[in-house]
């Protein structure tokens, strides 16, 4: 089971400043992609421990909804899930 938050607040107050899915240890071959409303890729990682800090090219993104896409291999097959996250500074 994967838990993906639907909001985070990258305002440097020490609470919910980074976006990261909570993943079980059994997941392999993980990839997280985050896109803005125009479909532009603003963040990507293949490291389960890496989070998004709400920036793009070292510049804070505006308050908005961003689409995320996670592709991973579970115990038997590869799956893709898609959702959205609200950046609320």
N, C-alpha and C positions, 0 to 999 in steps of 0.2 A: 504494500500500500504506500502511495506517495501522497504527502500533504503539501499543497502549494498555496501559500497565502494569497489573498486577493487584493491586499493593500499593504503599502509600506511607506514610511515617512523619513526619507533621507535628509533630515534637518540637523543632524549632528548633536541631538540631545541624548544619545546613548540608548534610545529605545526604538526598535524596528527601523534602524538606519540602513539595513541591507536586505535585499531580496534573495532568498534562497529556498528551494524546495527541500523538504525533509524526506530523505531517501533511505530505504532499507539497505542493509549491507549486501544483500543478494544482487543488487543491480550492477550490471556491467555495461561497458560501451555506452556511457552516458554522454548526451549532448544537450545543452540548453541554449536556445536562441531567443533573443528578445527583439521585437520590431516596434517601431513607432507607427502612428496611424497611417502613414503613407507607405508602409511596407519596407522602410529602410531598416537594415540590421543595425541595432545600436549596442548589442552585447552578445557575446558567444563564449562558451566554455565547454570543455570536455572533462573538467575536473569537478568531482562531486562536492569537494570542500570549498570551491570558489563561489563567491556571491557577487551580485550586482549592486553597486553603490549608488545607482540612480544618475550616472553621468554618461555622456557620450562625447568622445574625444576630449576627455578631461573637463568638460563643461556640464554643469547640472542640467538635467532635462526639465522641462516645465511640468507643472501639475497636469497630468493627462492619463489616459488609459493606454497601456502597452500590451501587445500580444506576445505571449510566450509559447514556445514549442519545445517539448522535451521528447527526445528519442532515446530509448534505452533497451538493453537486453535484460530480460528477467531470467527466471530459472529455465525457460524453454524457448522463448521466441522474442523477437524484437517488436516493440510497440512504440507508437507515437501518440502523445496526448497534447492538446492545445487548450489554452485558456487565456485569461487576461489578468493584469494587475494594475491597480491604480497607484500612481505616484502622487502623494499628497504631502507636500512640504509644510 
